[in-house]
Every structure is written in structure tokens, then in C-alpha cells.
Amino acid sequence: MGRLILNADDFGLTSGVNRAVAELHGAGALTSATLMARGAATDEGIAIARSTLTLGVGCHVVLVDGEPVLAPRRDIPNLADPVSGRFRSSLGGFLERLLTGRIPSSEIEAETAAQIALLQSRGVRLTHIDTHKHVHIFPSVLRPVLRAARAAGIRAVRNPFEPAWSRRATRGASRLRRAEVSLLRLLEPAFRRIVAEEGFVTTDGALGVLATGTLDATTLASLLRNLPAGTWELVTHPGYNDADLARAHTRLLASRETERLALGALNVNMELIDFSRLGNG
């Protein structure tokens, strides 16, 4: 029988997202959530995390499409946009600068450390890290992120790679999304090597990455029906589609409601864990 981590990303993005996380965890449909350090509803998310000790909480490190913790012009002038003072809103723009060597690893490490420290200083016990839009899939992001996490006492990280069996069990994804996920799997050997070298633990893979934006009850049932032995993470983005979410300019609007409803109807017959249990059987 497999072990499964049910994780919600974007904790702290809006009150509606926080409400969904709290409700689903209370119903046994979430074991984990990753909290943004500078989301619009981070303060509320911190309060929920501190009062809900059965919920595993990680740091959702944001390096694109968000607001930094460090002073953008003084501390991270290459990582943040010098005009807006925010991270670049486009993943493509971030990757173009990253892959041409214009974002120093020192800035990635410093900002990651600052986001982790902000949450820990507020009393949040962090179980793991992942990144917004899975940018730690790239080695030049992964190493500095892991260095910052290790310095803060964190030793678990999301494995963002979707296995072949999970891709086959996901029906609703577009051809473009399938091509992107398949192409990025070329980076998996480097990811596993770096994680091992840095002394971190992770899962056997992530489910739901391909289904982001299309994860519904049918797809969820298909994924769980095909779950093999091992330890897996289901990556979800539940929430309430309200005015705050519309103002957040996220591409995941109606789909957050769909995911919330699908998770709420979940009937899981396997061991549910959070990231603090990795490496413990």
C-alpha cells in the first residue's frame, strides 16, 4: 500500500484559500499545506498553522510572480524587477534571466532564507519546502534553495516530477501541458542527485502537477486508483473563488473550487502522512 501526502499550495494567498485549507484538513482531506511568506492572507495563514498542529506546513518559496521579503533594489536587484520592486510576473521572463546567468545563486539563497526565517520567527514549524511554479526543478535554483533550507533546519523538499503512470491516469490535461511536463522530466536525474548530495529527503514523485487547472473528482479518482507502492505527494490548489482570489491575478480561479469539492468528497484507503514523516518507514 502506498503512502500519500495531500498538500495544498498557495496557503496564505487569500482568506478563501486559507478557509479551504482549514476545512479540508479538518475533514481529513489534507495533511499538508505550503505557506507563502508574503501572501495577502499570510498573517491569517500563520494563525491557522499555529493553532492546527496536526497540519504539516511547509514554506512555499516564491521567486516569481509575488512580493519579496528582502529589499528588492538593495538585496536582490537581479532577482526582483527594479521598476516594480516585485518578482517578475512571467515564468518565462524569470527562466530567460535564470538560464542566461543573470540571477546569482546568492540572491536566490538569501531570499529563500528570508522567507523561511519570516515564517519561523512567527512560530510556524516548517516540515519542508517547495517553490511557487515548481522553479526548484532547475538545478541553478534547487541548490541555493536547499542550502537556505538546510541552514534553517529543514531537510525535506518536494519532488516535483510526475511519474509516467500518473501522467497516463490524467485525462484532462492539454497536449501542451503534457509536452511541458514530459520535457521537464529530463531534469529528474540531476534533481535526485542534488537532493541526495545536500542530504534531503523527498517523495517518489508528485501527482497532480500535470492536472493543475483541470484536477477534478474523476481525475483524482483515477490517480488514487493507480497509486502504486511508495510515498507520493498529491499537489493541489483548493480555494474559494471569491473577490480576493480575482484580485490575486492567479490563472487558477474556477479550478480552485473544483479541486476543493473533489478533495472534500475524497475517500482514501491508504496511509496519509505529511512531510515530517518522510524517512520514517
C-alpha positions in Angstrom: 0.0 0.0 0.0 1.3 3.5 -0.9 1.7 6.4 1.4 0.2 9.7 0.4 0.8 13.4 1.3 -2.2 15.5 0.5 -0.7 19.0 0.1 -2.4 22.3 -0.8 -0.2 25.0 -2.4 -0.6 28.8 -2.0 -1.7 28.8 1.6 -1.8 32.5 2.6 -2.7 33.7 -0.9 -6.2 34.7 0.1 -8.6 34.1 3.0 -10.7 31.9 0.7 -7.6 29.7 0.1 -6.9 29.6 3.9 -10.5 28.7 4.6 -10.4 25.8 2.1 -7.1 24.5 3.7 -8.5 24.6 7.2 -11.8 23.0 6.2 -10.3 20.2 4.2 -7.7 19.4 6.8 -10.5 19.2 9.4 -12.3 16.8 7.1 -9.2 14.6 6.7 -8.8 15.6 3.1 -5.5 17.5 3.5 -2.4 16.5 5.6 -0.1 19.4 4.5 0.0 22.9 3.0 2.7 25.2 1.9 2.5 28.7 3.2 3.6 31.9 1.3 5.7 34.3 3.3 4.3 37.4 1.7 0.8 36.4 0.5 -2.1 38.8 1.0 -3.5 36.5 3.7 -0.3 35.2 5.2 -1.0 36.5 8.7 -4.2 34.6 8.8 -2.5 31.5 7.4 0.1 31.8 10.2 -2.6 31.9 12.8 -4.2 28.8 11.3 -0.9 27.0 11.1 -0.1 27.8 14.8 -3.5 26.6 16.0 -3.6 23.5 13.8 -0.6 21.4 14.9 -1.8 18.3 13.0 -1.4 20.1 9.7 2.1 19.8 8.2 3.2 23.2 7.0 6.0 23.9 4.5 7.4 27.1 3.1 6.1 27.8 -0.4 9.1 29.7 -1.6 8.1 32.4 -4.1 10.7 33.6 -6.6 8.4 34.6 -9.4 5.0 36.3 -9.5 5.0 37.7 -6.0 6.4 40.1 -3.5 9.9 39.5 -1.9 10.8 39.7 1.8 14.2 41.3 1.2 14.6 44.9 -0.1 14.4 44.3 -3.9 16.8 47.0 -5.1 19.3 46.7 -2.3 19.4 43.0 -1.6 18.1 41.2 -4.7 18.4 43.6 -7.7 18.7 40.8 -10.2 16.0 38.6 -8.8 13.4 41.3 -8.5 12.2 43.7 -11.1 14.0 47.0 -10.5 11.0 49.0 -11.6 8.1 47.4 -9.7 10.2 46.0 -6.8 8.4 42.7 -7.2 9.4 39.4 -8.7 8.9 39.1 -12.4 5.3 38.1 -13.1 6.2 35.9 -16.0 7.7 32.4 -15.5 9.2 32.8 -19.0 10.9 36.0 -18.0 12.3 34.5 -14.9 13.7 31.5 -16.8 15.2 33.6 -19.5 17.2 35.5 -16.9 18.0 32.4 -14.9 19.2 30.3 -17.8 21.4 33.2 -19.1 23.1 33.5 -15.8 21.7 36.9 -14.8 20.2 35.8 -11.4 23.0 35.0 -8.9 22.5 31.9 -6.7 23.4 34.1 -3.8 20.2 36.2 -4.3 18.1 33.1 -4.6 19.6 31.7 -1.4 19.3 34.9 0.5 15.6 35.5 -0.4 14.7 31.8 0.3 16.4 32.1 3.7 14.4 35.3 4.4 11.1 33.7 3.5 11.8 30.7 5.7 13.0 32.9 8.6 9.9 35.1 8.4 7.6 32.1 8.9 9.8 30.5 11.6 10.1 33.8 13.5 6.3 33.8 13.7 6.2 30.4 15.3 5.4 28.2 12.3 7.1 24.8 12.5 8.1 24.1 8.9 8.1 20.5 7.7 9.5 21.0 4.2 9.9 23.4 1.2 8.6 23.7 -2.3 8.5 26.5 -4.8 5.8 28.5 -6.5 5.5 27.3 -10.1 8.0 24.5 -9.2 11.0 26.5 -10.2 13.3 24.4 -8.0 13.0 21.8 -10.8 16.0 23.7 -12.2 19.4 22.9 -10.7 20.5 26.5 -10.5 17.5 27.2 -8.3 17.5 23.9 -6.4 21.0 24.1 -4.8 20.6 27.6 -3.3 17.1 26.8 -2.1 18.3 23.6 -0.4 21.3 25.4 1.2 18.9 28.0 2.7 16.5 25.3 3.9 19.2 23.2 5.5 20.6 26.2 7.4 17.1 26.7 8.8 16.9 23.0 10.0 14.6 21.8 7.1 15.6 18.6 5.4 12.6 17.7 3.2 11.7 19.0 -0.2 9.0 18.4 -2.8 9.9 16.1 -5.7 8.1 18.0 -8.5 8.4 15.3 -11.1 5.3 13.4 -12.2 5.8 9.7 -12.9 4.7 8.1 -16.2 1.8 6.1 -14.5 0.4 9.3 -13.1 0.6 11.1 -16.5 -1.3 8.2 -18.1 -4.0 8.4 -15.4 -4.5 12.1 -16.0 -7.1 12.6 -18.8 -8.0 16.3 -19.0 -4.6 18.0 -19.5 -3.8 19.7 -22.7 -1.2 18.5 -25.2 1.0 21.5 -24.5 0.9 20.8 -20.7 1.7 17.2 -21.4 4.6 18.1 -23.6 6.0 20.6 -20.9 5.7 18.0 -18.1 7.4 15.3 -20.2 10.2 17.6 -21.3 11.0 18.7 -17.8 11.4 15.1 -16.7 14.8 15.3 -18.4 15.9 17.2 -15.3 14.9 14.5 -12.8 18.3 12.7 -12.6 20.0 15.9 -11.7 17.3 16.7 -9.1 17.7 13.3 -7.4 21.5 13.6 -7.4 21.4 17.1 -5.9 18.8 16.2 -3.2 21.0 13.3 -2.2 24.2 15.3 -2.1 22.6 18.0 0.0 21.2 15.4 2.5 17.5 16.0 1.9 14.6 13.5 1.8 11.8 13.6 -0.7 8.9 11.5 -2.1 8.9 9.1 -5.1 7.1 11.8 -7.1 4.3 14.3 -7.4 0.8 13.7 -8.6 -1.5 16.4 -9.9 1.2 18.6 -11.4 0.0 17.7 -14.9 -3.6 18.2 -13.8 -3.1 21.7 -12.4 -6.1 23.7 -13.5 -8.0 20.5 -14.5 -7.9 18.4 -11.4 -11.5 17.2 -10.7 -13.1 14.3 -9.0 -12.7 11.9 -12.0 -9.0 12.7 -12.4 -8.5 12.4 -8.7 -10.2 9.0 -8.5 -8.1 7.8 -11.5 -4.8 8.9 -9.8 -5.7 7.2 -6.5 -6.9 4.1 -8.2 -3.5 3.7 -10.0 -1.3 4.6 -6.9 1.5 2.0 -6.6 3.6 1.3 -3.5 5.9 4.1 -2.4 5.4 7.6 -1.0 3.8 10.2 -3.2 2.6 13.7 -2.9 -0.7 14.9 -4.4 -0.2 18.6 -5.3 -3.5 20.6 -5.1 -4.7 24.2 -5.2 -8.1 24.3 -3.5 -9.8 27.5 -2.6 -13.0 29.6 -2.7 -13.4 31.6 -5.9 -14.2 35.0 -4.3 -13.3 38.6 -4.9 -10.0 38.3 -3.2 -8.9 35.5 -5.5 -9.9 37.5 -8.5 -7.7 40.3 -7.3 -4.8 37.9 -6.9 -4.5 37.6 -10.7 -4.0 33.8 -10.5 -4.8 31.7 -13.5 -6.4 29.2 -11.2 -9.9 30.6 -10.4 -12.8 28.3 -11.0 -10.4 25.3 -10.8 -9.8 26.0 -7.1 -13.5 25.5 -6.4 -13.4 22.2 -8.4 -10.4 20.9 -6.5 -11.9 21.9 -3.2 -15.1 20.0 -4.0 -13.1 17.0 -5.3 -11.0 16.8 -2.2 -14.0 17.2 0.1 -15.5 14.1 -1.4 -12.3 12.1 -1.2 -12.4 8.6 0.2 -8.8 7.4 0.7 -7.9 3.9 1.7 -4.2 4.3 2.3 -1.8 5.8 4.8 -1.9 9.6 4.9 1.2 11.4 6.1 2.9 14.8 5.9 6.5 15.6 5.0 7.7 15.3 8.6 7.2 11.5 8.2 9.5 11.1 5.3 12.3 8.7 6.0 10.3 7.1 8.9 9.1 3.9 7.2 
